[in-house]
Amino acid sequence: MLFGRNQKNPIKMADKGAVKWTYSTCGYCSTGCSIEIGTNAEGKLVTSRGVGGADVNRGKLCLKGIFEYEVFEATGRGKTPLLRDNILDPFQISAWDPALDKMASEIKRIQATYGRDSFAIVSTGQIFTEEFYTLGKLVRGVIGTNNYDGNTTLCMASAVSGYKRSFGSDGPPGCYGDFEHTNCLIAWGSNLPEQHPIIYWRLKEAQEKRKFPLIVVDPRVTIFAQNADIHLPITPGTDVVLQNALIHVILDEGLEDRDYINVNTNGFDELAQEVRNYDPCTAAKICGIDEDTIRTVARLYAKADRAMSIWTMGINQSTHGSDGVVGINNLNLITGNIGKPGGTSLSITGQCNAMGTREWSSCSGLPGYRLLEKPEDREEIAKFWGIDPEFFPKQRGLTETDIFPAIETGEIKGLWLVATNPMTSMANTARIRKTLEKLECLVVQDSYVDVETTQYAHIFLPGAIWAEKQGVFTNTERRVNLTRQVRPPYANSKSDMQIFSELAKRFEQGQKISFPEQAEQVFEEMKALSKGRLCDISGMSHDLIEQKRGIQWPYTEVQAAQGADGDQRLYTRPLTFRFKDGKARLIPLPFINNNEVPDEQYPFWLNSGRLVEHWHTRTKTGKIGNNNKFSPIPFMEMNPDAAEELAIRHQSYVRIVSRRGDAIVMVMLTQRVPRNMVFIPFHFFDCVNRLTLGLLDPHSRQPAFKQSAIRIEPVDQLLAAQLNKESREY
Ligand code: SF4
């Protein structure tokens, strides 16, 4: 007899008549689901399905992956290059050669007039690793500007910074398989069921089998929090205080792993000294979690033997983002929970290839986690590319969040954006708009011409999307996975790699460096440069990656010869951290509250985050009916008790005001948010980021998107409804 789920009729997917399936990796989030794209007998792409033999998703996909085959023909695709001299003029259609000639001459003019670093470049976490490597070669080896970054500064910079400060290198040490071994899991600032549904499914399956305690730290009662054993509704921006208090209890009660600390870490005494200031009673007053709960969680975690922490933007997007990551690492190091199955720090990455840009784009250094600051790294890459090492800057330039202020001050005059949309994604929209208007030359390279930032561009270059080309992504758990080309680039668009290579030929230095045309040739270069590095991929090939449905790095030639898998975890042996002595660093974290906090004038916290059906600035999901129909317009979660005090009704419109600007938004009453907080999804143009302050973390330069103060005002409902209708039509 069948019981429970098995009794129900299995879901039958409609037969779309696919006769051919092409292997790919999902191009949305960093979960890294293996996905096949179905082509029918007429050659039309008609469906997507999860790959059963893939370890990551085991046949499953979320809503975004299921309808991903629709991105190719969705409205708003860029068909051909566009040019104009003045942003008030209409665009003129252009062929590729004149467009790239114009772009090269503008870069040269600006650099000759104002200096090499006056032209800045900001890329993405969405293109293939081979494309990132090629862009890095173009920027570092040919154009030579040092003001080059990725939009990953808006999402993962704090994780990178925290890993480097604690372990000596970037690189998440854990994997999804850790869910199957852990005895306690804390999720910090992550709404996994909406942000990474397939990772959540892996976690939930493991938890249902083994019943380990799941603790969710989040100011909102998210779906994840609703499914937790313990929910800690923390005061925004105070995670470091809670972390220090947990460590205080663990040390106070002698629950730390002394052997692990003695062998593998430096800095214990300084950390112990600092956390003395954070007894649970004092900490409770700052972070809002009562002292008994702090003690309970500390004991659960320290006594679990195998305990792990995961986190996403609730930690990273804060003025204490980097410290929050270090705090998680401190907690895991003192309990001996790094490098063992079920004991780890695992940042859940955002974009599908945010990891690939960290490893290979040269944004923050040189390929393969090499540093501009290290002469031997500069020498090695210069020799490999055949250029003079003196061409490289000797330290990293500005991050994305510092590039925009440098445009305001006139230090930067030209900007090239690759697959990123700052008009919607960056804090303080009004300021970003004014900044973009100041540029002498703005190039927008994107698969969709209707991204909001194109309004301010002088040159638009249409890029091919996802499986219109071939290449690899690296996911959250360091797994490199492949996308095969399923169709040619849309209309007159080109792959990003081809655009980079063709632009390089227009520069003198670009004649000296080789730019291979095929993704597999580029991958061979990366393999050669990876040998002996932490992110060693020398044993991989595109074919082997497809065969294994993704391979985790490090994966050496020896592992390949033995037919082994990639390493599941980093730092599994003593003294293998990436500092000279092999030890990790325990770092004291004094807490100074520098957030914008609610006050009499602006009495509510403004929190922002993601919805399951949308991806980032809706460039893709806003065009796909089966995604967009679930959330076609922005809304604001508000606590019913707070709403009653202000006489605000469910589904009425309100005006929200911050010190930066205002926005009209529909109210959704829910107990998910506390009385002094509202939550607005960040996907929508001219909405939440009109209000956000975006103070920067001092280490990572990542903005605090989740901690701003606002007030709420009534509005004329008819006028607001009209505005809403217009935004829906958009
Ligand atoms: Fe794609 Fe992420 Fe959904 Fe998997 S969980 S299908 S990678 S969006």
Residues whose N, C-alpha, C, O or C-beta is under 5 A from the ligand:
A	BS01	SF4	C26 Y28 C29 T31 G32 C33 L61 C62 K64 G65 H196 P197 I198
